[in-house]
Every structure is written in C-alpha cells, then in structure tokens.
Amino acid sequence: MQLEDEFKSGESTVWDLIDIARQTGADGLELRRETWPRLDAELTEAARRIAGAGLLVTYATQATLFGNAESALQLRQDIDSAAALGAPIVRFFPGPTPPPDDQAGWARARQVVDYAAAHNTTIALENYARTPGGTLAEVQGALSRLDSPALRTNLDMGNYPNHGQDVVEAIDALSDKIVAAHLKDKTANPADPPAPLGAGVLPLAEILNALDQLPQPVYYIFEFRGAGDPVGGIRHSLAYLKQRASKP
C-alpha cells in the first residue's frame, strides 16, 4: 500500500518494492493484484527474485469470499497466483454473509476454501472497514461455519475501530484464527488515511502486546499510505517495532 499510487501511475514497479524490502531490512512484502499492472508477465520472475533475496511474501486482493460463480473463478485465479508467487496466504474480503439457508452461497465459499487447501494456501479473511461481512461477529461466523485450517483471518487493526469495535477484544476473540495482521496507525480524524506506526492515536502497545501473546506465528504487514515518503514510513514503523522489542 505504501507504493500504491506509484504503482498505478507507473512511476514504480514490483522490482522497486522488492529492493525497498531488502534495503530497509524488512522481512518481506505484500503484493496485490489490483496494484500490479504487469502481474501475469512478472509473476514468475517476482517469485524468483523474492526467494533469491530470502524475503517472505504474502498476496492480497479485493476479491470477496462470498459471491457468485464468476467471482468464485476469480478467487481460484488469485489462489493460483499466490501459490505461484510462493505466498502461503492470500487476503480476501468476506463480502455480505449469505443467509444461513443459502446452501448454494455457502457451498461456493466452501469449494474455494477447499481449493486453497489443495494448493497449500491459507485464505486470510479480513475485517474490511464499514462494509457488510467485516464485523467481528461476521468474521467469526464465516470461520466457524466453513471451519478449515485453510481459512483464517487477517486482523486489520484500523478496520475494527471503523466498525465501532475494540481491537484487543477482537484479538482475544479470534485468537488462534489470526494468521496475519495489517499494522497501521490512525489519526483522530476518521477521514484521514492510515498512518505509520506511532503517528496516530491507536493504542498500539496494547494491540501489539495482545498479538505477541498469540501462540502461533503471525505475519505483521504494514498497511499505510506512502504520503510522499513511502520508504520513510516503512523505516519509521520498523524502528517503532524494534524500539518496542528492545524494552524490558
């Protein structure tokens, strides 16, 4: 997300993002279909360069798990891309939760989850902000009904507050279902875009402490706007995490 505007304008490429991850000392990077114009042509080479650099990689799209047959096809294509990239997880949004008796809707989602499992890929369902399907109860309901090791959640620490929900309570409730977390800060103005860590008002210490106490590995993924200095925001947020880790 730090280079989203640059990607869309053509000013920066996926190769730049890989280099930035290496130069800043980040453990890896997240790539997204919607901001990768030459995905089909560059996917194989990107996987090679990322692996060669010893970087971790995750994949994310704005596709929704619940949808029609056409959207299910896109989800499968996204899972294929994640697998080809070497990304163990792919972030999807939930979309509106089907009614309990919508057997076809739940069956399509189940088939997608099973497809991910067959490709050794975990779907990380995100609590998208201010949209149907993104509340804690809705995320929990999807994880419960589709119960599978191939379906987990990406906890976005900025989105639960946008639903009027407490982030730490969400972490406690989702617990071992959390496979990734989008790290960001938020200003007091809800209209402002996400900010680098420490540049806003979120209770980051409490949130990160709750995440750190989870028994399973969790991917920590920065998600905030570059604001004219994407590398600076990444370095600032890495320094925030390192400073926090050094405290007794």
C-alpha distance (Angstrom), angle and dihedral (degrees) to the residues before:
residue distance angle dihedral
M1 . . .
Q2 3.80 . .
L3 3.82 90.5 .
E4 3.80 98.0 31.7
D5 3.80 95.6 117.7
E6 3.81 91.9 44.2
F7 3.81 91.0 49.9
K8 3.77 92.7 50.9
S9 3.81 93.1 47.9
G10 3.80 93.2 46.0
E11 3.80 91.7 -119.4
S12 3.82 90.9 119.8
T13 3.80 134.4 27.0
V14 3.77 138.1 -156.8
W15 3.81 87.7 -95.9
D16 3.80 89.1 61.8
L17 3.80 91.0 52.6
I18 3.81 91.9 50.8
D19 3.81 89.7 50.4
I20 3.82 91.5 48.3
A21 3.80 91.0 52.3
R22 3.79 89.5 53.3
Q23 3.79 95.6 43.8
T24 3.80 95.7 48.2
G25 3.78 94.9 46.4
A26 3.80 94.2 -116.8
D27 3.80 115.7 156.9
G28 3.78 92.9 -128.1
L29 3.79 147.4 -44.3
E30 3.79 143.7 -103.8
L31 3.80 119.6 -126.5
R32 3.79 125.4 -161.7
R33 3.78 132.1 -156.1
E34 3.79 95.2 -141.0
T35 3.82 93.7 56.3
W36 3.81 97.5 39.5
P37 3.82 106.2 84.3
R38 3.83 95.5 179.3
L39 3.79 97.3 39.5
D40 3.80 96.7 133.5
A41 3.80 93.4 49.0
E42 3.81 96.3 41.9
L43 3.82 104.6 35.5
T44 3.80 98.1 94.3
E45 3.81 94.3 44.9
A46 3.80 91.3 45.6
A47 3.80 90.3 54.2
R48 3.80 89.9 50.1
R49 3.81 94.5 49.3
I50 3.79 94.1 44.8
A51 3.79 92.4 50.2
G52 3.79 91.1 44.5
A53 3.79 90.8 53.5
G54 3.80 91.5 50.0
L55 3.80 91.8 -120.3
L56 3.78 128.7 149.7
V57 3.78 117.4 -126.7
T58 3.79 136.3 -162.8
Y59 3.80 128.4 -175.1
A60 3.79 129.1 -141.2
T61 3.78 137.0 -176.6
Q62 3.79 135.5 172.5
A63 3.79 92.3 -121.6
T64 3.81 116.6 128.0
L65 3.78 124.3 -129.4
F66 3.79 92.9 -141.6
G67 3.76 113.7 59.9
N68 3.79 145.6 94.2
A69 3.80 130.2 -53.3
E70 3.81 92.3 -87.9
S71 3.79 92.6 54.7
A72 3.81 89.9 47.8
L73 3.80 88.2 59.2
Q74 3.82 90.2 54.1
L75 3.80 90.0 50.3
R76 3.80 90.5 55.0
Q77 3.79 90.4 49.6
D78 3.80 89.7 51.3
I79 3.81 90.8 50.6
D80 3.80 88.7 50.7
S81 3.80 90.0 52.3
A82 3.79 92.4 49.0
A83 3.79 91.2 50.5
A84 3.82 92.0 48.1
L85 3.79 90.2 48.9
G86 3.79 91.7 51.6
A87 3.81 91.9 -116.9
P88 3.81 112.1 149.7
I89 3.81 92.4 -158.2
V90 3.79 136.0 41.0
R91 3.80 120.8 -162.7
F92 3.81 117.5 -135.3
F93 3.79 130.9 171.4
P94 3.81 117.1 -125.0
G95 3.79 102.3 -129.6
P96 3.81 120.0 -159.5
T97 3.80 110.5 -25.3
P98 3.82 111.4 -115.5
P99 3.79 116.5 -118.3
P100 3.81 112.3 -94.4
D101 3.80 91.5 -106.3
D102 3.83 95.4 48.7
Q103 3.77 93.9 107.7
A104 3.81 94.1 171.5
G105 3.81 93.1 52.2
W106 3.78 93.7 49.9
A107 3.81 91.2 43.3
R108 3.82 91.8 55.4
A109 3.79 90.4 51.5
R110 3.80 90.8 47.3
Q111 3.80 90.8 52.4
V112 3.81 90.5 52.5
V113 3.81 91.7 49.8
D114 3.80 90.1 49.1
Y115 3.81 89.7 49.1
A116 3.80 89.9 53.5
A117 3.81 90.8 49.5
A118 3.81 90.6 52.0
H119 3.81 88.4 54.6
N120 3.82 94.5 47.6
T121 3.79 89.2 -114.5
T122 3.79 126.9 133.9
I123 3.78 119.8 -144.4
A124 3.80 110.5 -137.0
L125 3.80 105.7 -155.8
E126 3.80 110.3 -153.3
N127 3.79 129.4 -148.9
Y128 3.80 94.3 -124.6
A129 3.81 114.0 -155.9
R130 3.79 123.5 -98.2
T131 3.80 94.2 -14.9
P132 3.81 134.2 111.2
G133 3.78 112.3 -85.6
G134 3.80 95.6 27.4
T135 3.80 103.2 97.8
L136 3.78 121.7 101.8
A137 3.80 92.8 -110.4
E138 3.81 91.7 50.7
V139 3.81 93.6 48.2
Q140 3.80 90.5 47.3
G141 3.81 90.8 47.9
A142 3.81 92.8 53.4
L143 3.81 92.9 46.4
S144 3.79 91.0 48.7
R145 3.80 99.5 46.3
L146 3.81 94.5 42.6
D147 3.80 91.5 40.7
S148 3.81 106.2 -177.8
P149 3.82 138.1 134.8
A150 3.82 85.5 -126.1
L151 3.81 91.7 63.8
R152 3.78 119.0 67.4
T153 3.80 134.9 138.6
N154 3.77 138.1 -97.5
L155 3.79 105.4 -145.5
D156 3.78 111.3 -143.7
M157 3.79 106.1 -160.3
G158 3.79 92.6 -159.9
N159 3.78 97.5 49.6
Y160 3.79 101.7 57.3
P161 3.82 90.9 60.7
N162 3.82 87.5 51.8
H163 3.81 86.5 59.3
G164 3.80 89.3 48.7
Q165 3.81 91.5 -108.4
D166 3.79 132.2 130.8
V167 3.80 115.6 -110.3
V168 3.81 97.5 -148.7
E169 3.79 90.9 48.9
A170 3.80 88.6 51.8
I171 3.81 91.0 50.9
D172 3.80 90.8 50.4
A173 3.80 91.6 48.0
L174 3.82 96.5 46.4
S175 3.80 94.8 37.8
D176 3.82 110.7 148.3
K177 3.82 91.9 18.6
I178 3.82 91.4 72.0
V179 3.80 112.1 100.8
A180 3.81 99.4 160.9
A181 3.79 140.9 11.4
H182 3.78 131.5 -153.7
L183 3.79 106.0 -135.9
K184 3.79 118.5 -151.3
D185 3.75 142.6 125.6
K186 3.80 129.9 -123.7
T187 3.78 131.4 -147.2
A188 3.80 122.4 -134.3
N189 3.82 88.6 -98.5
P190 3.84 109.1 83.1
A191 3.81 89.7 -155.3
D192 3.80 93.3 62.1
P193 3.82 118.6 97.8
P194 3.81 120.6 -112.1
A195 3.81 114.3 -73.9
P196 3.83 135.5 -150.8
L197 3.78 117.1 -83.5
G198 3.80 113.6 -73.4
A199 3.80 94.0 18.4
G200 3.79 96.2 97.4
V201 3.78 145.8 35.6
L202 3.82 105.5 -88.6
P203 3.84 114.1 123.6
L204 3.79 90.5 -113.0
A205 3.80 96.4 168.4
E206 3.79 92.1 56.8
I207 3.80 93.4 43.2
L208 3.80 95.1 48.0
N209 3.80 91.9 44.6
A210 3.80 89.4 54.7
L211 3.81 91.5 48.8
D212 3.80 92.2 46.3
Q213 3.79 90.5 55.1
L214 3.80 93.0 59.9
P215 3.81 111.3 109.1
Q216 3.82 96.1 -138.1
P217 3.82 128.2 71.1
V218 3.81 112.0 -94.4
Y219 3.81 125.8 -163.7
Y220 3.81 109.9 -127.3
I221 3.81 107.0 -151.2
F222 3.80 124.0 -176.5
E223 3.80 113.3 -132.0
F224 3.79 116.0 178.3
R225 3.78 137.7 110.4
G226 3.77 120.1 -84.4
A227 3.82 91.1 -132.5
G228 3.80 91.7 -162.1
D229 3.80 93.7 -51.7
P230 3.81 109.0 61.8
V231 3.80 94.8 160.6
G232 3.81 90.9 49.4
G233 3.79 91.0 53.2
I234 3.79 91.4 50.4
R235 3.80 92.9 48.1
H236 3.80 91.4 46.5
S237 3.81 92.1 51.3
L238 3.80 93.4 45.7
A239 3.81 89.0 51.4
Y240 3.81 89.5 50.1
L241 3.80 91.2 54.5
K242 3.81 93.2 44.9
Q243 3.80 92.3 48.9
R244 3.78 90.1 49.8
A245 3.82 92.1 48.7
S246 3.82 91.1 51.9
K247 3.81 93.6 57.3
P248 3.82 115.0 99.5
